[in-house]
């Protein structure tokens, strides 16, 4: 399956931890497509945000089991990517929409 760059990166993850990592270590955190790998994420970030990426780390998360009365369901599995920018690269500024 061939993914476009815009389909690969689903959303930035804006949490207290990710904001601290962004300021201290130039690490950005994104929710990415389940079929994306490190090379694909690196190319997508460089192409979409016009910046230079030093490294990418990917974590897989299993969806949690949820209950609604007697019915049991499951949240979807998802993937998170930590993207470290090069020292000479410009920092990406994304706006959190409330």
N, C-alpha and C positions, 0 to 999 in steps of 0.2 A: 504494500500500500504506500503510495507516494503522498506525503503530507506537504502542504504549503507552509511557508514560514509563519504566517499569521495563524494557521490552525494549530501549530505545534505549541506555541506559548499561549496558554488559556487565560491566565491572569497573574498579576503580581500578588504575592502574599504579604500583606502589610500587618505585621504583628509587632509587639514590643521587642521580641528577640530579633526579628529581621531588620527592624530599624536600627537597633544597636549594632548589628553586624555590618549594616550598610555604612554607618558612620565610622566605625572603628577599623574594619578590615576590608572595605570595598567589596563586600559580598552582597549580591542581590538574590532574592528568593522568588521563584516563580512556580506556579502550578502548571505542569506541562502535560501533554497528551501521553497516554499510556504506552503508545508505540514508539515514542521518541527515545533516542539514545543520546549519549554525551556529545558526539560529533554533530548530530542534527541540531541539538539545542545550542551549541556554540555558534554554528553557522546562522541560525535563526536570530540570535541576539545580536550578532555582529551586523547582519543585514538589516534588521528592523530598526535598531537603535543607533546604527552607524558608530560603533565603538569597538574597541579591541578587547577580547576575552583572553584571560590567562589560563583559567581552568574551570571545569564543571564537575560537580558532584551530584549524583542522583540518588534519591531515596524512594523506595516503593512503600506505599501504605495500603493495608487491607481495610476494606470498609467495615464499619462496626455493625453488629447485629442490633436491630431496633425492634421494640415491641409496641404494639398499639392494641391493648387489651389481650385477646387470645391470639392475635395474628402476629406472626414473626416475619420481619423483613430484613433486608440488609442494605446498607448504604454502598455506593459504588466504590470500587478500588480506585486509587489515584496515585499520582507520582509528583514528587517535588524536586526541583533542581536548585542547587546553590551555584551561582555563577560569580566567579571572582574576576574582576576587571583588572587589566594591566595598570601599572603605576602611571603610565603616560596617557592613559585613556580618560576621556571625560566621563563624569558620573552621570548616570541616568536619573532624571527626575520624573517620577510618575506621581500623578495626583490621585489621592484616594477619593472616590465618589461615595458620598453618604446617601 
